[in-house]
Structures are given as structure tokens and as C-alpha cells.
């Protein structure tokens, strides 16, 4: 199944960032992209992979207090 190709502007909108950040990711080869002549496109799955790879999980759960306050 073909993956939808996003423009730099669409990828930036999905990540909630500016186009400059996406272009830096491309220049540093930190995200997959497809070069079609001069313009580049980012597969939609690459945006999801980038988010998954940079998601930080919490170290521990929040403590729940039991009992009455002093």
C-alpha cells in the first residue's frame, strides 16, 4: 500500500513546527524523505516513526496518597 507523501509544509503542520525545522531534519538526514527532482516529500509514516522514536516515557507513575491529611 502506497504511503501518502507530504510536503514540507504539511509535515511541519502535523508536527506543530515550522518548515525550517523539517528542512533541518532533512538536511541532517534525521527523517526519511523522497526527492522528486528538486522538491522533497516526506512519507506520512516517516512522521509517525519520528514521533515514536522521540517520545519520552515517564520514569515512574505519580504516587497516590492514601489516608487523611494531617
NUKE-763200 format. One line per field, with one value per residue (C-alpha): residue number from 1; residue in one letter; x, y, z. Coordinates in steps of 0.5 Angstrom, whole numbers, always signed. Layout:
<rs>
tordo (NUM, ...);
rolo (A, ...);
u (X, ...);
v (Y, ...);
w (Z, ...);
</rs>
This chain:
<rs>
tordo (1, 2, 3, 4, 5, 6, 7, 8, 9, 10, 11, 12, 13, 14, 15, 16, 17, 18, 19, 20, 21, 22, 23, 24, 25, 26, 27, 28, 29, 30, 31, 32, 33, 34, 35, 36, 37, 38, 39, 40, 41, 42, 43, 44, 45, 46, 47, 48, 49, 50, 51, 52, 53, 54, 55, 56, 57, 58, 59, 60, 61, 62, 63, 64, 65, 66, 67, 68, 69, 70);
rolo (X, X, X, X, X, X, X, X, X, X, X, X, X, X, X, X, X, X, X, X, X, X, X, X, X, X, X, X, X, X, X, X, X, X, X, X, X, X, X, X, X, X, X, X, X, X, X, X, X, X, X, X, X, X, X, X, X, X, X, X, X, X, X, X, X, X, X, X, X, X);
u (+0, +3, +4, +2, +7, +7, +10, +15, +9, +4, +10, +11, +4, +3, +9, +7, +13, +16, +18, +25, +25, +23, +28, +34, +31, +32, +39, +41, +38, +34, +28, +26, +25, +23, +27, +23, +27, +28, +23, +23, +17, +16, +12, +7, +9, +16, +13, +10, +16, +20, +15, +15, +23, +23, +17, +20, +16, +15, +20, +15, +8, +5, +4, -3, -3, -8, -11, -12, -8, -5);
v (+0, +7, +12, +19, +24, +30, +37, +40, +45, +39, +35, +42, +43, +35, +36, +43, +46, +51, +49, +51, +45, +40, +42, +42, +35, +33, +36, +32, +26, +25, +24, +19, +23, +22, +27, +28, +33, +39, +39, +33, +30, +26, +20, +20, +14, +17, +23, +18, +14, +20, +22, +15, +15, +22, +20, +20, +16, +18, +15, +13, +14, +19, +17, +16, +19, +14, +17, +23, +30, +32);
w (+0, -2, +3, +3, +1, +5, +3, +8, +10, +11, +15, +19, +21, +23, +28, +30, +28, +23, +16, +18, +23, +18, +13, +18, +20, +12, +12, +18, +15, +21, +18, +12, +5, -2, -7, -13, -18, -13, -8, -3, +0, +7, +7, +13, +16, +17, +21, +26, +26, +28, +33, +36, +36, +40, +45, +52, +57, +64, +69, +74, +76, +80, +87, +90, +97, +102, +108, +111, +111, +118);
</rs>
